[in-house]
Amino acid sequence: MGGGFFDLTGRTAIVTGGASGLGNAIARALAERGAVVVLADRDAAALGAAADALAADGLEARTLAVDVTDRDALTRAVDDLASALGRIDILVNSAGIALLAPVTEVPDEHWDRVIGVNLTGTFAACRAVATHMKRAGYGRIVNIASQAAHVALEDHAAYAASKSGLFGLTRSLARELGPHGVTANTLSPTVVLTDMGREAWAGPRGEAHKAQIPARRFAEPREVAAAALYLVSTEAAMVNGADLRIDGGFTIA
């Protein structure tokens, strides 16, 4: 609830994809350390349920119903939040989708949708907060990448392309915004045991993949959330333009 290491008391944070899965776990971790968290998601019903669950545990959360692919609406919403909250200190981009298929069978609409949400939507959110963070002279941006951006996985062409693009985007943010007290980093998890992760890696395929991971298991949402908490803290001020792999050793070179 704030105080001590990684204290976020008085900080404001936006977490895209915050209504469920990994985004919700990250939002909870930030709120537990004292941040005022804004859950941003396109699913208004899920947002309400997520906010109620946090409130039941005495954690402060606001909600923002917005689709990250609607860049104009997203920018307006961020500007309104900055006015209402006084500042935006933290952005965690966790909104993402995985539409998996062999490369020869990926429909155009699936490619466009995955790139639109995972890469373009993340860019739009980063661009929207950048002006406010520069003006304040402080900011923390964390973009959720993936092990699939480091190693080739079958059926992941669109997903891997979208997540790989986050490295170039994040490094550019780190270079441009660093002089203004703003850091930008990525996290690259292995499969995370969210609803999306369980669905994509159910059955023998998932068991075979776990056998390839030195830790012999997939990641829990709280483990990734803990890494995000570090990167958004003041203690991580000298970590900028980096990627932290949370993959149990799967991508060891």
Backbone as CSV, one residue per row, in Angstrom:
resi,resn,N_x,N_y,N_z,CA_x,CA_y,CA_z,C_x,C_y,C_z
1,MET,0.817,-1.203,0.000,0.000,0.000,0.000,0.856,1.260,0.000
2,GLY,2.056,1.200,-0.478,2.912,2.374,-0.486,3.915,2.322,0.648
3,GLY,4.964,3.162,0.545,6.013,3.194,1.543,7.098,2.189,1.212
4,GLY,8.356,2.544,1.486,9.450,1.620,1.256,9.872,1.549,-0.194
5,PHE,10.540,0.449,-0.529,11.030,0.235,-1.880,9.883,0.253,-2.886
6,PHE,10.123,0.836,-4.046,9.165,0.878,-5.150,7.855,1.567,-4.746
7,ASP,7.972,2.576,-3.920,6.803,3.321,-3.469,6.268,4.176,-4.609
8,LEU,4.979,4.053,-4.913,4.354,4.823,-5.985,3.301,5.786,-5.452
9,THR,3.361,6.088,-4.163,2.390,7.000,-3.579,2.426,8.340,-4.306
10,GLY,1.262,8.819,-4.713,1.160,10.088,-5.410,1.357,9.993,-6.908
11,ARG,1.763,8.842,-7.422,1.938,8.665,-8.851,0.613,8.275,-9.507
12,THR,0.474,8.683,-10.761,-0.698,8.297,-11.544,-0.247,7.379,-12.662
13,ALA,-1.034,6.351,-12.941,-0.644,5.339,-13.918,-1.815,4.959,-14.810
14,ILE,-1.535,4.823,-16.092,-2.499,4.268,-17.045,-2.004,2.886,-17.447
15,VAL,-2.893,1.904,-17.382,-2.560,0.546,-17.822,-3.551,0.151,-18.910
16,THR,-3.069,0.055,-20.162,-3.962,-0.387,-21.222,-4.141,-1.897,-21.117
17,GLY,-5.308,-2.359,-21.527,-5.628,-3.770,-21.316,-5.798,-4.088,-19.844
18,GLY,-6.130,-3.080,-19.061,-6.137,-3.221,-17.613,-7.338,-3.923,-17.012
19,ALA,-8.317,-4.261,-17.839,-9.524,-4.885,-17.298,-9.356,-6.363,-17.013
20,SER,-8.324,-6.983,-17.584,-8.197,-8.432,-17.418,-6.755,-8.862,-17.632
21,GLY,-6.493,-10.139,-17.359,-5.215,-10.743,-17.683,-4.014,-10.054,-17.075
22,LEU,-2.950,-9.992,-17.873,-1.698,-9.422,-17.393,-1.842,-7.954,-17.043
23,GLY,-2.579,-7.205,-17.839,-2.779,-5.788,-17.543,-3.417,-5.566,-16.193
24,ASN,-4.388,-6.399,-15.859,-5.042,-6.265,-14.568,-4.102,-6.608,-13.421
25,ALA,-3.268,-7.630,-13.607,-2.292,-7.983,-12.574,-1.289,-6.858,-12.356
26,ILE,-0.859,-6.212,-13.443,0.065,-5.092,-13.319,-0.613,-3.917,-12.628
27,ALA,-1.846,-3.629,-13.016,-2.574,-2.533,-12.385,-2.708,-2.752,-10.881
28,ARG,-3.005,-3.974,-10.499,-3.131,-4.288,-9.072,-1.801,-4.082,-8.343
29,ALA,-0.705,-4.522,-8.957,0.608,-4.365,-8.323,0.939,-2.890,-8.125
30,LEU,0.619,-2.057,-9.107,0.894,-0.621,-8.995,0.009,0.014,-7.926
31,ALA,-1.250,-0.380,-7.901,-2.161,0.177,-6.898,-1.743,-0.228,-5.489
32,GLU,-1.254,-1.448,-5.341,-0.799,-1.916,-4.023,0.381,-1.100,-3.512
33,ARG,1.145,-0.515,-4.401,2.273,0.327,-3.996,1.913,1.792,-3.958
34,GLY,0.610,2.118,-4.031,0.157,3.478,-3.772,-0.229,4.306,-4.972
35,ALA,-0.082,3.797,-6.182,-0.410,4.575,-7.368,-1.921,4.709,-7.548
36,VAL,-2.321,5.841,-8.114,-3.685,5.994,-8.610,-3.690,5.417,-10.016
37,VAL,-4.424,4.344,-10.202,-4.364,3.579,-11.449,-5.617,3.824,-12.281
38,VAL,-5.394,4.049,-13.569,-6.482,4.153,-14.537,-6.461,2.892,-15.394
39,LEU,-7.513,2.114,-15.303,-7.652,0.914,-16.121,-8.234,1.322,-17.464
40,ALA,-7.483,1.123,-18.534,-7.956,1.479,-19.872,-8.213,0.202,-20.659
41,ASP,-9.408,0.100,-21.234,-9.780,-1.113,-21.952,-10.989,-0.807,-22.820
42,ARG,-11.195,-1.608,-23.844,-12.362,-1.402,-24.706,-13.617,-2.050,-24.132
43,ASP,-13.458,-2.961,-23.182,-14.574,-3.718,-22.610,-15.088,-3.005,-21.367
44,ALA,-16.148,-2.223,-21.528,-16.656,-1.408,-20.427,-17.152,-2.265,-19.262
45,ALA,-17.800,-3.372,-19.563,-18.318,-4.233,-18.495,-17.170,-4.832,-17.691
46,ALA,-16.157,-5.302,-18.377,-14.998,-5.870,-17.684,-14.272,-4.804,-16.873
47,LEU,-14.236,-3.582,-17.375,-13.618,-2.482,-16.626,-14.317,-2.272,-15.292
48,GLY,-15.626,-2.240,-15.323,-16.372,-2.038,-14.085,-16.108,-3.135,-13.080
49,ALA,-16.102,-4.379,-13.535,-15.851,-5.499,-12.641,-14.434,-5.440,-12.074
50,ALA,-13.466,-5.065,-12.901,-12.070,-4.987,-12.440,-11.896,-3.886,-11.407
51,ALA,-12.517,-2.737,-11.659,-12.424,-1.629,-10.710,-13.085,-1.992,-9.386
52,ASP,-14.211,-2.674,-9.458,-14.896,-3.094,-8.229,-14.036,-4.069,-7.431
53,ALA,-13.355,-4.971,-8.121,-12.497,-5.949,-7.437,-11.339,-5.250,-6.731
54,LEU,-10.766,-4.244,-7.371,-9.689,-3.489,-6.727,-10.225,-2.696,-5.538
55,ALA,-11.378,-2.053,-5.728,-11.966,-1.258,-4.652,-12.306,-2.128,-3.439
56,ALA,-12.720,-3.366,-3.689,-13.048,-4.278,-2.598,-11.835,-4.575,-1.728
57,ASP,-10.657,-4.436,-2.315,-9.413,-4.644,-1.572,-8.793,-3.335,-1.104
58,GLY,-9.574,-2.259,-1.192,-9.104,-0.968,-0.707,-8.132,-0.268,-1.624
59,LEU,-8.129,-0.634,-2.909,-7.203,-0.052,-3.867,-7.936,0.924,-4.782
60,GLU,-7.284,2.039,-5.076,-7.914,3.089,-5.866,-7.704,2.845,-7.351
61,ALA,-8.796,2.896,-8.110,-8.703,2.705,-9.553,-9.800,3.499,-10.244
62,ARG,-9.442,4.066,-11.380,-10.412,4.695,-12.263,-10.499,3.860,-13.534
63,THR,-11.496,4.125,-14.342,-11.651,3.368,-15.575,-11.726,4.306,-16.771
64,LEU,-11.258,3.802,-17.896,-11.299,4.544,-19.154,-11.664,3.568,-20.253
65,ALA,-12.884,3.688,-20.763,-13.340,2.825,-21.850,-12.856,3.421,-23.170
66,VAL,-11.845,2.796,-23.761,-11.286,3.316,-25.012,-10.622,2.170,-25.767
67,ASP,-10.700,2.244,-27.084,-10.041,1.281,-27.957,-8.720,1.899,-28.397
68,VAL,-7.606,1.223,-28.144,-6.302,1.811,-28.471,-6.114,1.990,-29.966
69,THR,-6.944,1.339,-30.790,-6.828,1.529,-32.230,-7.542,2.792,-32.705
70,ASP,-8.304,3.423,-31.826,-8.941,4.715,-32.145,-8.028,5.809,-31.627
71,ARG,-7.069,6.209,-32.453,-6.004,7.083,-31.994,-6.505,8.448,-31.551
72,ASP,-7.466,9.002,-32.263,-7.986,10.316,-31.880,-8.685,10.259,-30.525
73,ALA,-9.526,9.234,-30.343,-10.231,9.089,-29.069,-9.254,8.851,-27.935
74,LEU,-8.209,8.068,-28.196,-7.215,7.781,-27.170,-6.479,9.049,-26.761
75,THR,-6.081,9.855,-27.725,-5.376,11.102,-27.415,-6.251,12.038,-26.605
76,ARG,-7.517,12.178,-27.002,-8.438,13.042,-26.251,-8.603,12.534,-24.818
77,ALA,-8.720,11.229,-24.671,-8.922,10.659,-23.337,-7.703,10.894,-22.447
78,VAL,-6.510,10.740,-22.998,-5.296,10.963,-22.219,-5.184,12.436,-21.829
79,ASP,-5.487,13.326,-22.753,-5.451,14.758,-22.436,-6.439,15.093,-21.316
80,ASP,-7.624,14.506,-21.388,-8.626,14.750,-20.341,-8.151,14.199,-18.998
81,LEU,-7.533,13.029,-19.020,-7.018,12.451,-17.785,-5.915,13.319,-17.182
82,ALA,-5.028,13.814,-18.020,-3.944,14.664,-17.531,-4.508,15.912,-16.861
83,SER,-5.567,16.468,-17.427,-6.202,17.641,-16.820,-6.871,17.294,-15.494
84,ALA,-7.544,16.150,-15.475,-8.277,15.755,-14.275,-7.347,15.333,-13.142
85,LEU,-6.275,14.614,-13.481,-5.385,14.070,-12.454,-4.187,14.976,-12.152
86,GLY,-3.950,15.944,-13.022,-2.838,16.857,-12.807,-1.567,16.435,-13.499
87,ARG,-1.395,15.127,-13.719,-0.207,14.608,-14.389,-0.400,13.133,-14.702
88,ILE,0.411,12.635,-15.602,0.452,11.203,-15.892,1.903,10.773,-15.742
89,ASP,2.158,9.950,-14.760,3.526,9.546,-14.444,3.940,8.245,-15.104
90,ILE,2.988,7.343,-15.291,3.300,5.972,-15.705,2.338,5.537,-16.797
91,LEU,2.880,4.866,-17.807,2.065,4.201,-18.814,2.584,2.784,-18.983
92,VAL,1.708,1.812,-18.822,2.040,0.418,-19.124,1.111,-0.036,-20.241
93,ASN,1.700,-0.420,-21.364,0.916,-0.876,-22.510,0.833,-2.395,-22.505
94,SER,-0.293,-2.891,-22.021,-0.513,-4.331,-21.952,-1.620,-4.797,-22.890
95,ALA,-2.325,-3.857,-23.519,-3.372,-4.243,-24.463,-2.751,-5.017,-25.615
96,GLY,-3.277,-6.187,-25.887,-2.708,-6.985,-26.960,-3.593,-8.159,-27.311
97,ILE,-3.423,-8.650,-28.526,-4.176,-9.815,-28.984,-3.216,-10.769,-29.687
98,ALA,-3.607,-12.034,-29.738,-2.819,-13.054,-30.422,-3.757,-13.851,-31.329
99,LEU,-3.608,-13.655,-32.639,-4.358,-14.421,-33.621,-3.333,-15.283,-34.358
100,LEU,-3.305,-16.556,-34.052,-2.227,-17.441,-34.503,-2.667,-18.298,-35.679
101,ALA,-1.764,-18.405,-36.665,-2.026,-19.241,-37.830,-0.734,-19.404,-38.616
102,PRO,-0.609,-20.478,-39.395,0.551,-20.597,-40.285,0.627,-19.388,-41.208
103,VAL,1.837,-18.983,-41.540,2.018,-17.736,-42.292,1.258,-17.755,-43.610
104,THR,1.138,-18.919,-44.250,0.426,-18.991,-45.528,-1.083,-18.883,-45.371
105,GLU,-1.551,-18.927,-44.125,-2.990,-18.915,-43.893,-3.460,-17.708,-43.086
106,VAL,-2.566,-16.765,-42.833,-2.945,-15.586,-42.043,-3.814,-14.665,-42.897
107,PRO,-5.072,-14.449,-42.535,-5.919,-13.523,-43.298,-5.419,-12.089,-43.147
108,ASP,-5.633,-11.280,-44.160,-5.213,-9.882,-44.094,-5.794,-9.178,-42.876
109,GLU,-7.053,-9.470,-42.590,-7.689,-8.769,-41.474,-7.065,-9.160,-40.136
110,HIS,-6.574,-10.390,-40.020,-5.893,-10.795,-38.788,-4.564,-10.061,-38.644
111,TRP,-3.800,-10.007,-39.722,-2.533,-9.261,-39.696,-2.776,-7.810,-39.294
112,ASP,-3.727,-7.168,-39.957,-4.000,-5.751,-39.688,-4.448,-5.543,-38.250
113,ARG,-5.257,-6.463,-37.754,-5.777,-6.315,-36.392,-4.667,-6.480,-35.352
114,VAL,-3.820,-7.486,-35.521,-2.738,-7.723,-34.562,-1.748,-6.557,-34.561
115,ILE,-1.318,-6.121,-35.734,-0.415,-4.980,-35.815,-1.094,-3.728,-35.269
116,GLY,-2.367,-3.565,-35.577,-3.094,-2.371,-35.144,-3.199,-2.251,-33.637
117,VAL,-3.470,-3.360,-32.966,-3.599,-3.332,-31.509,-2.226,-3.337,-30.837
118,ASN,-1.407,-4.316,-31.186,-0.175,-4.556,-30.429,0.905,-3.513,-30.683
119,LEU,1.034,-3.037,-31.912,2.103,-2.094,-32.245,1.582,-0.674,-32.421
120,THR,0.631,-0.481,-33.323,0.138,0.870,-33.566,-0.600,1.418,-32.347
121,GLY,-1.375,0.568,-31.685,-2.073,1.019,-30.479,-1.112,1.416,-29.385
122,THR,-0.026,0.659,-29.230,0.994,1.014,-28.243,1.657,2.330,-28.601
123,PHE,1.988,2.512,-29.881,2.553,3.784,-30.322,1.617,4.940,-29.999
124,ALA,0.341,4.763,-30.290,-0.621,5.840,-30.063,-0.690,6.229,-28.592
125,ALA,-0.665,5.227,-27.709,-0.702,5.522,-26.281,0.571,6.232,-25.834
126,CYS,1.709,5.770,-26.329,2.984,6.412,-25.976,3.015,7.861,-26.456
127,ARG,2.596,8.069,-27.677,2.575,9.430,-28.215,1.653,10.328,-27.400
128,ALA,0.526,9.775,-26.974,-0.443,10.583,-26.239,0.085,11.043,-24.886
129,VAL,0.875,10.195,-24.216,1.374,10.583,-22.885,2.683,11.348,-22.949
130,ALA,3.403,11.252,-24.070,4.762,11.798,-24.137,4.804,13.295,-23.850
131,THR,3.884,14.046,-24.415,3.884,15.499,-24.191,3.703,15.831,-22.721
132,HIS,2.807,15.128,-22.069,2.533,15.398,-20.649,3.733,15.008,-19.786
133,MET,4.367,13.892,-20.100,5.536,13.467,-19.328,6.710,14.413,-19.532
134,LYS,6.938,14.840,-20.766,8.018,15.790,-21.028,7.796,17.088,-20.256
135,ARG,6.570,17.547,-20.256,6.263,18.801,-19.562,6.518,18.667,-18.059
136,ALA,6.204,17.508,-17.515,6.386,17.280,-16.080,7.832,16.982,-15.721
137,GLY,8.636,16.572,-16.722,10.026,16.209,-16.447,10.161,14.871,-15.759
138,TYR,9.144,14.012,-15.926,9.173,12.692,-15.295,8.209,11.769,-16.023
139,GLY,8.600,10.506,-16.185,7.680,9.533,-16.749,8.304,8.154,-16.834
140,ARG,7.449,7.152,-16.822,7.863,5.757,-16.959,6.920,5.095,-17.961
141,ILE,7.504,4.535,-19.022,6.731,3.815,-20.029,7.238,2.372,-20.074
142,VAL,6.326,1.434,-19.980,6.669,0.011,-20.086,5.761,-0.605,-21.146
143,ASN,6.379,-1.178,-22.161,5.640,-1.843,-23.234,5.837,-3.356,-23.136
144,ILE,4.745,-4.100,-23.211,4.819,-5.546,-23.068,5.113,-6.180,-24.419
145,ALA,6.313,-6.729,-24.554,6.716,-7.439,-25.765,6.467,-8.935,-25.544
146,SER,7.409,-9.786,-25.946,7.170,-11.230,-25.836,8.435,-11.993,-26.165
147,GLN,8.512,-13.219,-25.667,9.586,-14.115,-26.097,9.519,-14.346,-27.612
148,ALA,8.317,-14.223,-28.179,8.138,-14.429,-29.614,8.815,-13.347,-30.442
149,ALA,9.239,-12.269,-29.796,10.003,-11.235,-30.493,11.488,-11.561,-30.515
150,HIS,11.905,-12.571,-29.766,13.312,-12.954,-29.678,13.625,-14.247,-30.420
151,VAL,12.689,-15.182,-30.417,12.907,-16.479,-31.061,11.704,-16.804,-31.938
152,ALA,11.937,-17.610,-32.957,10.870,-17.962,-33.890,9.953,-19.014,-33.292
153,LEU,8.660,-18.769,-33.376,7.649,-19.723,-32.947,6.683,-19.950,-34.101
154,GLU,6.303,-21.176,-34.323,5.371,-21.469,-35.407,4.028,-20.785,-35.174
155,ASP,3.415,-20.351,-36.268,2.076,-19.751,-36.269,2.047,-18.352,-35.659
156,HIS,3.208,-17.743,-35.431,3.270,-16.460,-34.725,3.702,-15.294,-35.616
157,ALA,3.571,-15.406,-36.929,4.119,-14.376,-37.817,3.610,-12.977,-37.465
158,ALA,2.303,-12.802,-37.379,1.745,-11.471,-37.094,2.086,-11.032,-35.677
159,TYR,1.936,-11.944,-34.745,2.198,-11.607,-33.343,3.668,-11.249,-33.142
160,ALA,4.567,-12.055,-33.703,5.997,-11.794,-33.547,6.385,-10.473,-34.191
161,ALA,5.828,-10.186,-35.352,6.131,-8.918,-36.019,5.677,-7.737,-35.175
162,SER,4.489,-7.855,-34.593,3.971,-6.747,-33.784,4.816,-6.527,-32.537
163,LYS,5.242,-7.600,-31.905,6.023,-7.477,-30.677,7.471,-7.074,-30.966
164,SER,8.027,-7.544,-32.070,9.373,-7.125,-32.442,9.419,-5.633,-32.711
165,GLY,8.372,-5.114,-33.311,8.314,-3.685,-33.588,8.376,-2.830,-32.345
166,LEU,7.964,-3.388,-31.213,8.002,-2.629,-29.965,9.421,-2.295,-29.538
167,PHE,10.392,-3.114,-29.931,11.775,-2.827,-29.543,12.269,-1.540,-30.202
168,GLY,12.029,-1.405,-31.498,12.437,-0.186,-32.189,11.699,1.033,-31.661
169,LEU,10.406,0.887,-31.445,9.619,1.982,-30.896,10.134,2.391,-29.529
170,THR,10.353,1.423,-28.667,10.739,1.720,-27.290,12.129,2.329,-27.217
171,ARG,13.048,1.837,-28.024,14.390,2.434,-28.033,14.348,3.879,-28.515
172,SER,13.513,4.157,-29.501,13.373,5.537,-29.974,12.795,6.427,-28.881
173,LEU,11.801,5.924,-28.167,11.236,6.680,-27.041,12.305,6.949,-25.994
174,ALA,13.090,5.928,-25.675,14.125,6.068,-24.658,15.137,7.138,-25.044
175,ARG,15.536,7.161,-26.314,16.507,8.138,-26.788,15.930,9.547,-26.756
176,GLU,14.711,9.704,-27.236,14.123,11.034,-27.349,13.642,11.597,-26.017
177,LEU,13.093,10.733,-25.178,12.471,11.211,-23.944,13.402,11.158,-22.745
178,GLY,14.487,10.394,-22.840,15.418,10.269,-21.723,15.896,11.599,-21.165
179,PRO,16.265,12.570,-22.018,16.722,13.858,-21.487,15.660,14.629,-20.701
180,HIS,14.425,14.190,-20.803,13.323,14.853,-20.116,12.878,14.095,-18.860
181,GLY,13.694,13.152,-18.403,13.351,12.415,-17.193,12.366,11.283,-17.409
182,VAL,12.211,10.866,-18.656,11.248,9.817,-18.997,12.019,8.587,-19.476
183,THR,11.713,7.427,-18.918,12.320,6.181,-19.366,11.293,5.342,-20.112
184,ALA,11.800,4.487,-21.008,10.938,3.578,-21.760,11.646,2.242,-21.871
185,ASN,10.959,1.186,-21.503,11.527,-0.155,-21.502,10.483,-1.173,-21.938
186,THR,10.947,-2.369,-22.266,10.032,-3.454,-22.607,10.221,-4.628,-21.667
187,LEU,9.171,-5.416,-21.548,9.204,-6.703,-20.866,8.897,-7.777,-21.899
188,SER,9.652,-8.861,-21.872,9.429,-9.976,-22.808,9.137,-11.254,-22.031
189,PRO,7.872,-11.504,-21.732,7.536,-12.722,-20.986,7.458,-13.943,-21.894
190,THR,7.597,-15.101,-21.270,7.176,-16.334,-21.901,5.648,-16.374,-21.848
191,VAL,5.061,-17.501,-22.119,3.615,-17.647,-21.965,3.240,-17.289,-20.529
192,VAL,2.250,-16.423,-20.389,1.766,-16.028,-19.066,0.407,-16.683,-18.850
193,LEU,0.193,-17.182,-17.658,-1.017,-17.951,-17.373,-2.226,-17.049,-17.130
194,THR,-2.557,-16.304,-18.181,-3.803,-15.557,-18.253,-4.791,-16.382,-19.074
195,ASP,-6.012,-15.883,-19.211,-6.986,-16.603,-20.035,-6.479,-16.737,-21.471
196,MET,-5.893,-15.651,-22.011,-5.385,-15.701,-23.379,-4.236,-16.690,-23.506
197,GLY,-3.332,-16.690,-22.532,-2.197,-17.604,-22.573,-2.619,-19.050,-22.470
198,ARG,-3.558,-19.324,-21.591,-4.031,-20.708,-21.432,-4.713,-21.201,-22.711
199,GLU,-5.506,-20.341,-23.327,-6.219,-20.748,-24.543,-5.244,-21.027,-25.684
200,ALA,-4.237,-20.153,-25.843,-3.306,-20.294,-26.964,-2.380,-21.493,-26.798
201,TRP,-2.115,-21.885,-25.531,-1.114,-22.927,-25.299,-1.683,-24.117,-24.531
202,ALA,-2.944,-24.403,-24.750,-3.572,-25.550,-24.089,-3.146,-26.855,-24.744
203,GLY,-3.188,-27.936,-23.961,-2.984,-29.267,-24.514,-1.535,-29.653,-24.744
204,PRO,-1.302,-30.646,-25.588,0.047,-31.186,-25.817,1.034,-30.128,-26.313
205,ARG,0.548,-29.180,-27.104,1.434,-28.134,-27.612,2.035,-27.328,-26.467
206,GLY,1.210,-26.997,-25.491,1.698,-26.249,-24.343,2.648,-27.068,-23.486
207,GLU,2.328,-28.336,-23.292,3.203,-29.192,-22.499,4.566,-29.347,-23.163
208,ALA,4.569,-29.465,-24.485,5.831,-29.581,-25.207,6.650,-28.299,-25.076
209,HIS,5.975,-27.160,-25.097,6.684,-25.885,-24.974,7.270,-25.721,-23.569
210,LYS,6.522,-26.100,-22.559,7.045,-26.019,-21.187,8.307,-26.862,-21.034
211,ALA,8.355,-27.972,-21.716,9.533,-28.841,-21.632,10.776,-28.185,-22.224
212,GLN,10.589,-27.171,-23.071,11.706,-26.459,-23.677,12.213,-25.312,-22.795
213,ILE,11.469,-24.974,-21.761,11.829,-23.868,-20.873,12.634,-24.430,-19.701
214,PRO,13.835,-23.920,-19.440,14.626,-24.462,-18.329,13.865,-24.491,-17.004
215,ALA,12.998,-23.523,-16.768,12.220,-23.509,-15.527,11.081,-24.527,-15.543
216,ARG,10.799,-25.084,-16.725,9.788,-26.135,-16.908,8.369,-25.689,-16.544
217,ARG,8.086,-24.412,-16.728,6.728,-23.934,-16.474,6.536,-22.608,-17.196
218,PHE,5.288,-22.139,-17.194,4.963,-20.822,-17.722,4.960,-19.799,-16.583
219,ALA,4.859,-18.532,-16.927,4.939,-17.462,-15.932,3.577,-17.163,-15.318
220,GLU,3.586,-16.827,-14.052,2.384,-16.337,-13.381,2.264,-14.830,-13.618
221,PRO,1.039,-14.305,-13.743,0.875,-12.868,-13.977,1.588,-11.998,-12.949
222,ARG,1.590,-12.408,-11.692,2.219,-11.592,-10.654,3.737,-11.493,-10.848
223,GLU,4.327,-12.498,-11.457,5.772,-12.447,-11.691,6.120,-11.375,-12.713
224,VAL,5.313,-11.253,-13.737,5.531,-10.214,-14.738,5.171,-8.852,-14.156
225,ALA,4.117,-8.812,-13.358,3.709,-7.559,-12.729,4.807,-7.013,-11.816
226,ALA,5.519,-7.893,-11.136,6.599,-7.455,-10.257,7.716,-6.778,-11.054
227,ALA,8.004,-7.307,-12.242,9.015,-6.690,-13.097,8.549,-5.325,-13.589
228,ALA,7.282,-5.231,-13.946,6.740,-3.940,-14.368,6.813,-2.927,-13.234
229,LEU,6.514,-3.376,-12.033,6.578,-2.495,-10.867,7.975,-1.914,-10.708
230,TYR,8.981,-2.734,-10.873,10.355,-2.236,-10.788,10.626,-1.181,-11.850
231,LEU,10.256,-1.456,-13.094,10.584,-0.540,-14.179,9.866,0.795,-14.077
232,VAL,8.714,0.844,-13.421,8.002,2.120,-13.290,8.402,2.883,-12.028
233,SER,9.281,2.312,-11.230,9.660,2.937,-9.967,10.766,3.962,-10.154
234,THR,10.960,4.793,-9.142,12.075,5.743,-9.174,13.399,5.000,-9.089
235,GLU,13.394,3.820,-8.463,14.623,3.040,-8.326,15.186,2.596,-9.678
236,ALA,14.339,2.558,-10.702,14.778,2.106,-12.029,15.123,3.280,-12.946
237,ALA,15.469,4.414,-12.388,15.697,5.617,-13.185,16.803,5.453,-14.224
238,MET,17.763,4.581,-13.975,18.869,4.400,-14.914,18.655,3.227,-15.870
239,VAL,17.476,2.654,-15.849,17.139,1.585,-16.801,16.303,2.218,-17.906
240,ASN,16.877,2.351,-19.076,16.209,3.073,-20.158,16.567,2.436,-21.495
241,GLY,15.555,2.092,-22.273,15.778,1.455,-23.557,16.133,-0.014,-23.442
242,ALA,15.828,-0.621,-22.321,16.204,-2.015,-22.061,15.015,-2.951,-22.267
243,ASP,15.336,-4.222,-22.410,14.320,-5.271,-22.463,14.636,-6.297,-21.384
244,LEU,13.657,-6.590,-20.560,13.811,-7.572,-19.493,13.029,-8.826,-19.866
245,ARG,13.734,-9.935,-20.015,13.096,-11.196,-20.375,12.652,-11.944,-19.125
246,ILE,11.411,-12.355,-19.130,10.839,-13.105,-18.006,10.339,-14.415,-18.608
247,ASP,11.289,-15.278,-18.929,10.932,-16.446,-19.744,11.487,-17.755,-19.202
248,GLY,11.935,-17.753,-17.949,12.456,-18.983,-17.364,13.687,-19.524,-18.055
249,GLY,14.317,-18.681,-18.870,15.534,-19.104,-19.573,15.293,-19.612,-20.986
250,PHE,14.068,-19.509,-21.506,13.751,-20.084,-22.822,14.605,-19.481,-23.934
251,THR,14.889,-18.179,-23.863,15.615,-17.520,-24.951,17.103,-17.380,-24.669
252,ILE,17.637,-18.174,-23.746,19.082,-18.163,-23.513,19.812,-18.424,-24.834
253,ALA,20.758,-17.558,-25.158,21.489,-17.704,-26.420,22.451,-18.887,-26.331
